[in-house]
Amino acid sequence: MKKLLLTCLLLLFWTPPVLADSAQYQVEIEAPTELKELLQKHLDMVKWRDNPRMIPAEWQRLYLLAPQNIKNLVATEGYFSPKISPSLENQNGIFTAKFTVDSGSPVLISNVNLKFTGDINQQQIDDKTSIPKLRDAWLLKTGEPFRQDDWDQAKRKLLTTLLVERFPNATISNSRAEVNLENQTVALTVEIDSGSVITFGETTIEGLERYPARVVENLNPIKPSSIYNQSDLLTFQARLQESGYFQSVAVSADTQLADSNIAPIKVTVVENRSVKMGIGAGYSTNTGARTQLTYDDLNILGRGWRLTSSLKLEQKAQSIGGEIKLPVTSKGYRDSFNASLNRSAIEGQTLTTSQVGVKRAWGPRKREQYIGSSYLVEQQDVDGGESTTKKVGVLSYGITLRHTDNELSPTRGYLFNAQFSGAPLDALSDGKFLQSYFKTQAYYPITLSTQLIGRAEFGMVNGKNGAPEAFLFRAGGDQSVRGYAFQSLGINEGDAIVGGRYLATGSVEVIQWLTNQWGAAAFVDFGNAANRIQDLDPVYGYGLGARWKSPIGPIGADIAYGEATSKYRLHFNIGVAF
């Protein structure tokens, strides 16, 4: 009862705070556009006029302080001699403060004096962090206008250059901007203490329980006693994160040990679960509805060998396969073994293929290469034609170049892939052949919101006895010539479409981004597959589509018209196919 009575009394006597009427206190500013925006955002009278405690006496106090407040704000833009004309009016209880600001001329930088102490004075002239190169890279040049933001950015960039390479303990010991109002100039002085050159020490690892230490050690690009470089630490951390073994990774170097110029490296990891199983479903406009089972083991035989395997059941294709990846070697090689069994029934041709192989890859993602060998047995059944069986022992080489501004959603740059596969020995194959395949994709921003994408694809097979169907070419589908069914462009044999010895396709696409994530696309695709170059008569597909920048890369939905078939087809694309 007492609580109820107390609540009633509070409701009876409590009234909400009354906010100051913003119409009662007005501020009018006349100034150059860039300064007016600055003052309207940061001037104290503007910021405080809606304060519920604002009263005429407080308003008068802020008005008297405003000219100095204005001088301090415009000084950050390089105007140190402004002329300010203030006035204060009271009409019917409405207080209006007016300020007319004549900014005058901005001060210009007359002199820049960069002083260096520490081990940096012993640097070679061609080093990135040498004094001459740091002076050349200094952002504020003599004769340029002075702005506080530019001044702060220039000092920050100078210090960062030292911190990320060789001198992680560098500091700016002193900095001054001395303004001369008589001649409207400013002299800049920055004193930098680089400290000592730091080298990397030994690496310690924390968090390993299941996997051997070499899983981490072989991915380490840093050698003991090498010069400190922050990018090496980031590269090391990125390699560990991309390895697939770890849920989280932290790589750091202690650069501030007392009486030592050696920075030991510390790696802290949280391991992924060793065994993973998954089930999924999906749909592809190429091969239809899909159900998939996966089984992964990241630590086969306790040696850090990684098994990835899957069973995939689609309407037009089925497969079961697995791959064992060994830990990266100390020289950066990525070795793997694989085996698979595949069946597809597309355009009247049924292929059943089994293969085993080994592969060695190396190099960063920007320039990735591989060599491999495999043994393949293929059975081909053609509607209205003959059935054949072929076996081949194949050697292969491939290289992929990636040079884009963003791996998931590139807007500028190019991707290039070349692959060569051949059967050199009659004893292991039903005939010799060499397959050459090239694919490139280029990105160019026409405007900030308009993007051009071009794609080209070429393939060729040389060999008297011909290659198995798995090494021949068909075209059509989501990543080929849109407007045509998946692998529907090739050689007519019986009632089926089979592969040809030559392939040429291309695409030109323009995307207009309507928001940061959504865009509309228009495209023209062309190409075909044939047994002779002179028979490569391209067919064309035209269409429109929608694009979405998803967290896993661009997702596209297209409607394309196949000129040769006079039919429309729906296509889906996810990510960058490289």
Order of alpha helices (4+ residues) and beta strands (2+ residues): alpha-beta-alpha-alpha-alpha-beta-beta-beta-alpha-alpha-beta-beta-beta-alpha-alpha-beta-beta-beta-beta-beta-beta-beta-beta-beta-beta-beta-beta-beta-beta-beta-beta-beta-beta-beta-beta
